[in-house]
Amino acid sequence: MRVGATHILRDVSLTINDGDAIGIFGGNGAGKTTLLRLIATLILPAAGTANVFGVDIATDDRYNIRTKIGYVGHTPGLYPEMTLSENLGFVAHAMGTDPAEADRSLTAVGLAGAADRRAEVCSHGMQRRAEFARVLMTKPDLLLLDEPHSALDADAVELVDALVMRTLDAGGAAVLVSHDKERVLRVATEFVEISGGTLS
């Protein structure tokens, strides 16, 4: 994987099986987020192949598997002008899910009182909780978390662990990118280091 002439990932090989919770650690600029976005099918490899759920992500078939993937990026992916309830309701509608699940999921992550608040006026921690509510609602088979503990209080940290464990208990898998080894190792079944775009 490269941006322009700069290689971000090189000779990376990673297999994720059902029941895996993989922690990926490394310094700033090591390629952690790029790898996670690649697994999420949001970017494509410049060379080599990447298969997710048996699908070559370089093909248009990648769009058919995205509903199986729950990706929470370092920057929350919410529509800022919409309320938290509207954000989740939009996802529920797109997936054909009962719209009431949106508010139930917000309640489950402690945001019932903020459901009608626009995302742009919510704190970063609240936005992260809303992203976790989306994961609760969509029940992905593959959970991808980029710095999931960032800007969270103690209760929300426990929520991250619960989301990972729920995914594993349902037969899925999780990948967590983080600087915080101590927290990730509470739920990780294995971990890898990435340095200079290469896994070790």
Buried (B, 14 or more C-beta within 10 A) or exposed (E): BBEEEEBBBBEBEBEBEEEBBBBBBBEEEBBBBBBBBBBBBBBBBEEEEBEBBEBEBBEEBBEEBBBBBBBBBBEBEBEEEBBBBBBBBBBBEEEEBEEEBBBBBBEBBBBEEBBEBBBEEBEEBBBBBBBBBBBBBBBBBBBBBBBBBBBBEEEBBEBBBBBBBBBBEEEBBBBBBBBBEEBBBBBBBEBBBBEBBBBE
